[in-house]
């Protein structure tokens, strides 16, 4: 084997490991993004139900079911975990992470923030 063939073999072997790591990292980001998107929508929908419950309860003196707040609380908790997972994987700055976490507490905001974040992650990581 000549010296140039040996250099070619050595030069091409290390390139396969980073390519595999990048593919694995992209797969992890894609799954974290899917979890985040599902939970952002779920949190947003339960928050809208909670808003309706509060309007009915305090605005119209109705007696709606009180378990809606409990369900939203648990869904929001899981949303926080999924958002933090995605933020770590894509290395969001702390401001964007906190803004995304808070988006689950403002009616309708989680839908807009989810759309913007998903678009950004898809563009940046080719997911």
QUIVENFEN-V364750 format. One record per backbone hydrogen bond with DSSP energy under -1.0 kcal/mol. NH is the residue of the N-H (numbers start at 1). CO is the residue of the C=O. If there is no record, write none. Layout:
nh = <NH;NH>
co = <CO;CO>
This chain:
nh = <6;7;8;9;10;11;12;13;16;18;19;20;21;22;23;24;25;26;27;28;29;30;31;32;33;34;35;36;37;38;39;40;41;42;43;44;45;46;47;48;49;50;51;52;53;54;55;56;57;58;59;62;71;72;73;74;75;76;77;78;79;80;81;82;83;84;85;86;87;88;89;90;92;97;98;99;100;101;102;103;105;109;112;113;114;115;116;117;118;119;120;121;122;123;124;125;126>
co = <2;3;4;5;6;7;8;9;13;14;15;16;17;18;19;20;21;22;23;24;25;26;27;28;29;30;31;32;33;34;35;36;37;38;39;40;41;42;43;44;45;46;47;48;49;50;51;52;53;54;55;56;67;68;69;70;71;72;73;74;75;76;77;78;79;80;81;82;83;84;85;86;87;93;94;95;96;97;98;99;102;106;108;109;110;111;112;113;114;115;116;117;118;119;120;121;122>
